[in-house]
Amino acid sequence: MTLNRDGGTLFSAGMAGTLRLLGYLALASVLMVVDHRGHWLPKVRYAAAIVVEPIYQLAGLPASGLRAARVAFADRRMLTEENHKLRVDLLLANARLNHMEAVSRQNRRLKQLLDTRRQLGMKVQLARVIDLDLGAFRHRLMLNVGTRQGVKVGQAVIDSRGIMGQVVQVLPDTCTVMLVTDPDHAIPVTDARTGMRTVAYGSHVAGQLVLPTIPVSADVRVGDELLSSGLGGRFPPGFPVATVTHVEPQVSGMFLVARAKPVADLDRSDEVLLLRDLAPPAGPPAPASVDGPPSAWAPAPAMEPGTHRRRP
Amino acid sequence: MTRQRLRSIIFWSSVALALLLMLLPLPSFLESFKPYWPALVLVYWALESSDMVGLGLAFCVGLAADILYGVMLGEQALRLCVVVFLVLRFRARLRFFPMWQQALAVFALMLNDRIIEAILLGFAGMHLPPPAYWVAPAVDALVWPFLFLLLDDVRARLRAHEA
């Protein structure tokens, strides 16, 4: 029966099929153009979150199951080794923390001296990475926190070593992070050794950043540490971003091109931190509105008779 | 009646599984070689029972894939439409190919699909994918015989079970 469908009026069937194909292609093209112009996909995804999120969770299950199985079946020796390593790490971290505390105390003193009004208290939120493949050549991560946990687009994401990226899309219970290695990503950095400021872009090569516009006269060496400079207001200043691995002149000879390896553990991080406070926007502070005399001069409000009477 | 229902259950679960497989994480060096599962599954069903798979269905599956992990809305819808159209057009010939020729045909289909994707990404102003990206059609062709036999086997078993 199905064979007859193919034969018979082959020509007319073919024509109708082609027309329908053209119709669908046109529809898809319209969708793509609309989406490209208006960025519909995140909105549609948000609307479909009730269906989409469980699927993400489901697809993430094998990875988390593997992790759980590894913990369950890991042999004793491995656990002991890991325990030992973690102990050493903890000691190191504690030592570093103590050092940091001393530095922070000194810093606080200096700040008070400088009459800095705002204390730099950084609020962070712990998030877990949902292991998903969001496309082979897009450097994205998915985290298990979303709008309901107060996540906003633009928040910086760090791990224990350095900056990982920023939140680009938020769903009710999950959010997508663009890593610093994404070809569409750029982050302003400074060279920790020389203080030179430049911009680090993501690259096509996995796990690499490119700094294409370094002046030829600048002093950049392999091994230099790059810190976030805080320019642009997206990322807080002073966090490690990458280490320079290659420096070479550009083809045109106008600039130096440096390649750098991100410091953060982009492939392996299970748990990451979301910086809660967005960095203050760049530019001058908003003007304080001073209309009329200060409120301190205002006469004390008269006690309302009703409240007065009811009081015992 | 029940046979129809059974078949549609297998069909939909295979499509859902294909969509999930695309989301499954792989080690980063394997990522570029990941077969395009939804297309392979749709090709199978278009060959085996063309009354279930039409352009409309390919479009809908593509939209679902786009919402799940797409770059643009409509991109995979377009690609899957093209794949299914080509298979339906040459169905009578493809069905009676020996397996290796079918695998070659799948390779050609998927290569065509990759070219379309690269063009679409180019239009959208995205970067062109890395060279390893062009290896995936070969992987598709290698996977095809196994997928075909697996789905055939599942169908045969369920039919036997029912009878």
HADDOCK unambig.tbl for C-alpha pairs under 7 A between the chains (distance, minus, plus):
assign (segid A and resid 6 and name CA) (segid B and resid 92 and name CA) 6.80 0.50 0.50
assign (segid A and resid 21 and name CA) (segid B and resid 55 and name CA) 6.88 0.50 0.50
assign (segid A and resid 21 and name CA) (segid B and resid 85 and name CA) 6.93 0.50 0.50
assign (segid A and resid 25 and name CA) (segid B and resid 78 and name CA) 5.67 0.50 0.50
assign (segid A and resid 28 and name CA) (segid B and resid 74 and name CA) 4.68 0.50 0.50
assign (segid A and resid 28 and name CA) (segid B and resid 75 and name CA) 6.80 0.50 0.50
assign (segid A and resid 28 and name CA) (segid B and resid 77 and name CA) 6.41 0.50 0.50
assign (segid A and resid 28 and name CA) (segid B and resid 78 and name CA) 5.50 0.50 0.50
assign (segid A and resid 29 and name CA) (segid B and resid 74 and name CA) 6.83 0.50 0.50
assign (segid A and resid 31 and name CA) (segid B and resid 73 and name CA) 6.13 0.50 0.50
assign (segid A and resid 31 and name CA) (segid B and resid 74 and name CA) 5.47 0.50 0.50
assign (segid A and resid 32 and name CA) (segid B and resid 72 and name CA) 6.04 0.50 0.50
assign (segid A and resid 32 and name CA) (segid B and resid 73 and name CA) 5.49 0.50 0.50
assign (segid A and resid 32 and name CA) (segid B and resid 74 and name CA) 5.32 0.50 0.50
assign (segid A and resid 32 and name CA) (segid B and resid 75 and name CA) 6.52 0.50 0.50
assign (segid A and resid 35 and name CA) (segid B and resid 72 and name CA) 6.50 0.50 0.50
assign (segid A and resid 35 and name CA) (segid B and resid 73 and name CA) 6.03 0.50 0.50
assign (segid A and resid 41 and name CA) (segid B and resid 67 and name CA) 6.88 0.50 0.50
assign (segid A and resid 41 and name CA) (segid B and resid 72 and name CA) 6.63 0.50 0.50
assign (segid A and resid 41 and name CA) (segid B and resid 73 and name CA) 5.77 0.50 0.50
assign (segid A and resid 45 and name CA) (segid B and resid 67 and name CA) 5.83 0.50 0.50
assign (segid A and resid 52 and name CA) (segid B and resid 68 and name CA) 6.54 0.50 0.50
assign (segid A and resid 59 and name CA) (segid B and resid 20 and name CA) 5.86 0.50 0.50
assign (segid A and resid 59 and name CA) (segid B and resid 23 and name CA) 6.06 0.50 0.50
assign (segid A and resid 59 and name CA) (segid B and resid 24 and name CA) 5.78 0.50 0.50
assign (segid A and resid 131 and name CA) (segid B and resid 25 and name CA) 6.32 0.50 0.50
assign (segid A and resid 132 and name CA) (segid B and resid 23 and name CA) 5.74 0.50 0.50
assign (segid A and resid 132 and name CA) (segid B and resid 24 and name CA) 5.82 0.50 0.50
assign (segid A and resid 132 and name CA) (segid B and resid 25 and name CA) 4.97 0.50 0.50
assign (segid A and resid 133 and name CA) (segid B and resid 23 and name CA) 5.00 0.50 0.50
assign (segid A and resid 133 and name CA) (segid B and resid 24 and name CA) 5.74 0.50 0.50
assign (segid A and resid 133 and name CA) (segid B and resid 25 and name CA) 4.50 0.50 0.50
assign (segid A and resid 134 and name CA) (segid B and resid 23 and name CA) 6.55 0.50 0.50
assign (segid A and resid 134 and name CA) (segid B and resid 69 and name CA) 5.62 0.50 0.50
assign (segid A and resid 136 and name CA) (segid B and resid 31 and name CA) 5.39 0.50 0.50
assign (segid A and resid 136 and name CA) (segid B and resid 32 and name CA) 5.76 0.50 0.50
assign (segid A and resid 137 and name CA) (segid B and resid 129 and name CA) 6.67 0.50 0.50
